[in-house]
Amino acid sequence: MLFKDRVDAGEKLAKKLEIFKGRQDVVIFAVPRGGLVVAKVIADRLKIPLDIVLAKKIGAPFNREFAIAAVDINGDVVLNNEYLEYFSMKDEYIEHQKKRVLVGLKDQLIEYRGSIEYKSLENKEAIIVDDGIATGATTKACIRFLSKLNPKKIYVATPVIAPSTLKELEKECDGIFYIVSSEPFWAVGQFYVNFSQVSEEDIKKLLS
């Protein structure tokens, strides 16, 4: 299946999440940038509160877009051990990249949501929404960050997810809602007709 764009993907994914419609004890956490477009559609359709969760991937030296680890705003790192071993990544590389990635991460979160402080999610359920999940490192970082806020449950919702990552993430959360998970899987963008970059201006419009 090909999605026209992120809005189309959001509308299709919203149908999978109908069971949450109108529930104010559920919070959608968008993963910027692309995930915010998808999440905004879902939040509007289902009338669910929308927030943002932010983690940054650490890319492999040969391809910065290929996530081998991810960092959250607390500086906690999630390692993709399979790829670290395969590409023989050194601890020094991860530590150096962590410091680089953390620079500006909190500033970005403040710009997007006005604060780096999160309220407790006690007695609430969280749904993490992204526009697609490849290696899952960033998603894991988001799951583990939100888990410290004590939600009743954490779900992941995404239009497309790599089959091997789907199996991994099922161990990390209470459920995954998705539309496509099939091989061959090279990149999230292969499942979209339009997968253009989401600009800072787009983000501001979505959050206004």
Salt bridges, closest charged atoms under 4 A:
ASP8 OD1 - LYS12 NZ 2.59
GLU11 OE2 - ARG45 NH2 2.79
ASP25 OD1 - ARG23 NE 2.97
ASP25 OD2 - LYS152 NZ 3.93
ASP44 OD1 - LYS40 NZ 3.50
ASP51 OD1 - ARG113 NE 2.92
GLU65 OE1 - LYS57 NZ 3.06
ASP76 OD2 - LYS148 NZ 2.49
GLU125 OE2 - ARG23 NH2 3.32
ASP131 OD2 - ARG6 NE 2.86
GLU168 OE1 - LYS140 NZ 3.60
GLU168 OE2 - LYS171 NZ 3.19
GLU172 OE2 - ARG144 NH2 2.74
GLU200 OE2 - ARG33 NH2 2.69
